[in-house]
Amino acid sequence: MARSIQDLARLAGVSSRTLRHYDQIGLLPPSGTGIGGLRYYDDAAIRRLQRILLLRDLGMPLIDVATVLDEQTDEAAALRRHLEQLRAEQDRLARQIASVERTLTALDEGETIMAEQMLDGFDHTQYEDEVIERWGADAYATSDAWWRGLGKDGQRAFTERSRKLGEDWAAAAASGIDPASDEAQALAARHAKWLGSIPGTPGAERGRPPKEYVVGLAEMYVADPRFAKSYGGPDGATFVRDALVAYAEREL
């Protein structure tokens, strides 16, 4: 059964604009068009979208997604590989859940629990290599020492501050305001101040990140789906990028 673009967007949890973008870059053309050029998608197109979303969730850029889809023509084999990856992630999450449950039980009963049991399934240094490659070993070491030095209360406060910033960005994007509007630019200024508060990031010693850093990071928010999730998905990340670039061009 063919689905309209609006229906498919709703089912997939993406925007119609995202589906139109996938069509424009040749990643997901519609199966057909109806009255007024309305796009329709059949089962084959929906299966292709499923694979696109799975690959995006794994952090793969769109250009690489297109290559993988073109090369892996055996849909069943490709989906089996996706299933293996999803099960591995499911196992990691299950270990984390069990770890937290063990810790809570130990706290409730006043028992001691081994560190290995508390940290099973966690890897707080999983992005260490990536950070070092992008910004250098000193940046990672400085940021890591700062984070550890915050203590539990400080880490909790910073995490809450970051979460609130992400929520405010997502709400602003969903409201449809212009990225160059005063409201969006106020968020961009707040975002820049947040970045400048993290030791080890460029410009942190001045509390003001440089233009090139802000623009580069803004582009990464769109290119890397791990970041996009924090801002409500690709459309939200695009809004954040446009607002930050406008802010950087004007203020930094």
Order of alpha helices (4+ residues) and beta strands (2+ residues): beta-alpha-alpha-beta-beta-alpha-alpha-alpha-alpha-alpha-alpha-alpha-alpha-alpha-alpha
